[in-house]
Structures are given as structure tokens and as C-alpha cells.
Amino acid sequence: MTEHTRSPEPSDAAETGASPADSVGGAVHEDGKASRPDEQSAPAMDTHPTDDEARIAGVVVQTRADVGDKSPERIADVLRQRFADIGLELGDDRIRALAAEVSGA
């Protein structure tokens, strides 16, 4: 007769399974090991602060790609919404100037 080994039951898995410290690839290790100097240990966006003008330029580029063929009024509406989404308040004159830049007018 062939002897069969039984698979662990779900209740057994917790006792025999891997611990979080056994994992790699982004897992936090319990051993408190320091990262290497060339190792990224924080999100890239947090390591490269961006000033407001760079953020404005990025919104303008993205808006041009998304709605650059629309009317300046529509582009201005999109710009207002996107700047509000990222927490930047720009005056109406600046919004209109950026909309004109995006539309090529």
C-alpha cells in the first residue's frame, strides 16, 4: 500500500508558512538592516522635490497633449481643475495666458 502524506490544513499553514522577514523585493525586514548607499529606500517622487514652476510646466505639457486642440476657454477650465487637484492656486490672468500658450493662440 502506498503511503500518502497529507497536505497541511489551513490552520497548519500559519505555523509552517514563511514569515514576513523571509520575503524580499520591497518587504520590510525585521532585522533592522540599513539600506546600501546606492539603494532606493524611499519613493522616487519623495526624493526629488519639485518647485511650483516645474509643476506648472508639467500640467501645461499634459494639458496640451490631452486638450490642446480645444478652445482656449475649455483649456483654461481644464487647467483650473488640474491646478486645483495639485493644490496650486493661479490667478485668472496666468490661467488665460497658459491656456493661450497651450492652444497656440
N, C-alpha and C positions, 0 to 999 in steps of 0.2 A: 504494500500500500504506500502511496506517495504522501509524504508529509507536506502539508501546506502551512505557510507562515501567514499569519493574519496581518492585514494592514492595520496601521494604528487607527483607532477611533478618533473622531474629532476631539474628544476630551483628552486623549493621549498626545495629540499634536502639540498642545501648548507646552507640555513637559519636554518633548523631544525636538521641537522646532528651533529654528535659528533665532538668535536674539538680535535686536536692532544693531548691536555693536559688531555683528558679523557681516553687516552689509557695507557696500562701498558704492560710489557713484552718487555722491550728494548727501548721503546719510550722515547724521551727526554721530560721531563715535564717542562712546562713553569714557574712553581712556584719556580724554582731555589733551590729546596730542596737538601741538601747534602746527599750523599750516606752513608749507615751504614758502620762501620769499617770492617765488615765481608762480605760486598757485593762487588762482582767483578764489577768494573766500567770501565775497560779497557780490550782490547783483551788479552787473556792469553799469547799469544806469546810476547806481548809488556812488560809484567810484569816479564818475566824470560829471561834475556839476555843470549845468548849462545855464548861461545867463539869459535874461529875458529876450534880448535881441536875437539870439540863436534860436530860441523857442518860436519867436515871431516868424523868423525866416523859414523854419520847418513847417509851420502852419501854412504859410503862403505857398510853399512848394507843393504841399499835399493838396491844398485847395485848388491850385492851378491844374493839377493832374485830375482832380475829381470834377470840378465845375468851371474850368477856365473858359469854356465856350458859352457860358450863360451870361445874362445881363449883369452889369455892374451892381445893380440893386440886389439881385439874387446872390451874387458873390459876397457882397457886404453882409447879407443875412447869415450866410454860411460862416464867414469869418467871425462875426459877433458870437455865434454859437460855439465855435471851436475855441475861441479865446476864453469864453466863459467856462467851458469844460476844463481848461487847464489852469483856471484861476487868474487870468490876466485881464485887466480892465484897460481898454484902449479907448481914447476919445473918438468921437464920431468922425472928426476930420482925418485922423490917422486911418480909421477903418475904410473910409471912402478912398483915400489915397492908395491904400493897399489893394482895394478892390479894382481900382483903375489899373494898377500895375498888373494884377492877375489877368484882367480882361484884355490888356494890351491897348486900352483906350487912351 
